[in-house]
Amino acid sequence: MEIRGRAYRICASVTGKDEQAIARAALAAEELGVDLVELRLDSVEGLDREKVRSVFRMTAGLGVPRIATVMPSSIFGRFSGRPKERAELLLEAASHADYVDLGAEILGEVDWLLERVSRRSKVILSWHANRMLTVQEMKEFARSRQGCSVYKIAMPARSVADNLVALEGCLALEGVKRVVFCYGRDGVPSRVLSPLFGAEWAYAALRKGEETAPGQVDVETLKRIREAFA
């Protein structure tokens, strides 16, 4: 859907304790009319390369792009293995996914990952900051690793006013594909409004109570908000 000349796309972030559960969640998200699905592979118990392949076999019929994510426990995820183990899982996912989310934190520990993943899939380079960033820092991040398909920046909102910084940064990154927002209870405004400021999509929970990050809005609520903007 386009609103005031900008595309407003919704990406459902889905989880599941096993391959079947996450595949069912992805199908349910598509049935709700989302534009993309983020497969939170870190939610699959005992995740290994075969289970990664299994998830993508089971979701091969989806009619929307699939984003592969393996989030560590330090960033709202459930993966507790070593960086190299995480890197191998992401590399496997890159052979099947439309996008692979690579956290900036892992690239400093596994220097070969970005180059090898980018040969197989589009890369979302993400920075989950533990503080609010300046607009200049956001620009420098997007310049630091050129050639990625999307640059994602998530920051903790300490007040509602922090959303203005996120939205200003999103506008300032005109010319590159990006997703910029605040997380946490006070970060809801930038999650909802960011596509109107140039973000490629807004992340949403499949249902209320199934949020994968603090402040995430569920798909149905976000769809109603999107309709209200149209």
C-alpha positions in Angstrom: 0.0 0.0 0.0 1.2 3.5 -0.8 0.4 6.5 1.5 1.3 9.9 0.3 3.6 8.5 -2.3 5.5 6.2 0.0 5.1 2.5 0.3 3.9 1.3 3.7 4.8 -2.4 4.0 4.4 -4.6 7.1 6.8 -7.4 8.0 5.6 -10.0 10.5 8.2 -11.3 12.8 7.3 -14.9 13.6 8.7 -17.6 16.0 8.2 -21.2 16.7 9.7 -23.8 19.0 10.2 -26.2 16.0 10.2 -26.1 12.2 6.5 -26.9 11.9 5.5 -24.2 14.4 7.5 -21.4 12.7 6.2 -22.5 9.3 2.6 -22.4 10.5 3.2 -18.9 11.9 4.7 -17.7 8.6 1.6 -19.1 6.7 -0.7 -17.4 9.2 1.1 -14.1 8.7 0.8 -14.3 4.9 -3.0 -15.0 5.3 -3.2 -11.8 7.4 -1.9 -9.9 4.3 1.6 -9.0 5.4 4.2 -7.9 2.8 7.2 -9.8 4.3 7.9 -12.4 6.9 10.8 -12.4 9.3 11.6 -16.0 10.3 13.1 -15.8 13.8 15.2 -18.9 13.5 16.7 -18.4 16.9 13.3 -19.4 18.4 13.7 -23.0 17.0 14.9 -25.3 19.8 18.2 -27.1 19.0 18.7 -25.0 15.9 21.2 -26.5 13.4 21.8 -26.3 9.7 19.4 -29.1 8.9 16.6 -27.4 10.9 17.4 -24.1 9.0 16.9 -26.0 5.7 13.8 -27.6 7.0 12.2 -24.3 7.9 12.8 -23.0 4.4 11.5 -26.2 2.7 8.3 -25.8 4.7 7.9 -22.1 3.8 8.9 -22.5 0.2 5.3 -21.8 -1.0 5.0 -18.4 0.7 4.2 -15.7 -1.7 6.0 -13.0 0.3 9.8 -12.5 0.8 11.4 -14.3 3.7 13.9 -12.7 6.1 16.2 -15.0 8.0 17.2 -13.8 11.5 19.2 -15.6 14.2 19.1 -13.1 17.1 21.4 -13.7 20.1 20.1 -13.6 23.7 21.8 -10.2 24.1 19.5 -8.7 21.5 16.0 -9.9 22.3 16.8 -13.4 20.8 17.2 -16.9 22.1 20.5 -18.0 20.4 23.2 -18.6 23.0 25.9 -20.3 20.9 29.2 -18.9 19.8 29.5 -16.2 17.1 31.0 -18.7 14.6 28.1 -21.1 15.1 25.6 -18.3 14.6 27.5 -17.3 11.4 27.3 -20.8 10.0 23.5 -20.8 10.5 23.2 -17.4 8.9 25.3 -18.6 5.9 23.1 -21.7 5.5 20.0 -19.5 5.7 21.4 -17.2 3.0 21.1 -20.1 0.5 17.3 -20.0 0.9 16.2 -16.6 2.2 15.3 -13.5 0.3 17.1 -11.4 3.0 19.4 -12.3 5.8 19.7 -10.0 8.8 23.3 -9.6 9.9 23.9 -7.8 13.1 26.8 -5.3 13.0 28.1 -6.9 16.3 28.8 -10.2 14.6 30.8 -8.8 11.7 33.5 -7.7 14.1 33.9 -11.3 15.3 33.4 -13.2 12.0 35.1 -11.1 9.3 34.2 -13.4 6.4 30.4 -13.4 7.0 29.2 -10.3 5.1 31.0 -11.2 1.9 29.9 -14.8 1.8 26.3 -14.1 2.8 26.0 -11.3 0.2 26.9 -13.8 -2.6 23.8 -15.8 -1.8 21.2 -13.4 -0.5 20.3 -9.7 0.1 21.8 -8.4 3.3 20.0 -6.4 6.0 22.8 -4.8 8.0 21.3 -4.2 11.5 22.5 -2.2 14.5 20.5 -2.7 17.7 22.0 0.1 19.7 21.8 0.3 23.5 21.4 4.1 23.4 19.9 6.7 21.2 22.1 7.6 18.3 22.7 10.9 16.6 21.6 11.5 13.0 25.3 11.7 12.1 26.0 8.3 13.7 23.2 6.8 11.6 24.6 8.3 8.4 28.1 6.9 9.3 26.6 3.5 9.9 25.0 3.4 6.5 28.3 4.4 4.9 30.5 2.0 6.9 29.5 -1.1 5.0 28.4 -0.1 1.5 26.6 -2.6 -0.7 24.1 -3.9 1.7 20.5 -4.0 0.5 18.9 -2.5 3.7 20.3 -0.7 6.7 18.3 -1.3 9.9 18.8 0.8 13.1 16.9 0.2 16.3 17.4 2.3 19.4 15.9 2.3 22.9 13.4 5.1 23.5 13.8 6.7 26.9 11.0 9.1 26.2 8.4 9.7 23.5 10.6 12.6 22.2 13.3 10.1 21.2 11.0 9.0 18.3 11.6 12.4 16.7 15.3 11.6 16.5 14.6 8.2 14.9 12.3 9.7 12.3 14.7 12.5 11.5 17.4 10.0 11.0 15.2 7.9 8.8 14.5 10.9 6.6 18.2 11.8 6.5 19.1 8.5 5.1 17.3 9.3 1.8 19.0 7.5 -1.0 19.6 4.2 0.8 17.1 1.5 1.8 16.6 1.6 5.5 14.5 0.7 8.5 14.9 3.1 11.5 12.9 3.1 14.7 12.9 3.1 18.5 12.1 0.1 20.6 10.5 -0.1 24.0 7.1 1.1 25.2 7.9 4.7 24.3 9.2 3.7 20.9 5.8 2.7 19.4 5.3 6.0 17.5 8.4 5.6 15.4 7.6 1.9 14.7 4.3 3.0 13.3 5.3 6.1 11.5 8.7 5.1 10.1 7.4 3.9 6.7 6.0 7.4 6.2 9.5 8.8 6.6 11.1 6.4 4.1 11.5 3.1 6.0 11.2 0.0 3.8 8.7 -1.6 6.2 7.5 -1.7 9.8 8.0 -4.9 11.9 4.9 -6.3 13.6 4.1 -9.2 15.9 1.9 -11.9 14.4 -0.6 -11.5 17.3 -0.9 -9.6 20.6 1.2 -11.4 23.1 3.6 -12.8 20.5 5.9 -9.8 20.3 9.6 -10.6 19.4 10.9 -7.2 20.7 9.6 -4.6 23.2 7.1 -2.1 21.8 6.2 -4.2 18.8 2.6 -3.7 17.5 0.6 -6.7 16.2 -0.2 -7.1 12.5 -3.9 -6.4 12.8 -3.4 -3.3 14.8 -0.7 -2.0 12.4 -3.0 -2.7 9.4 -5.8 -0.6 11.0 -3.3 2.2 11.6 -2.1 2.0 8.0 -5.6 2.2 6.8 -6.2 5.2 8.9 -3.3 7.0 7.2 -4.4 6.1 3.7 
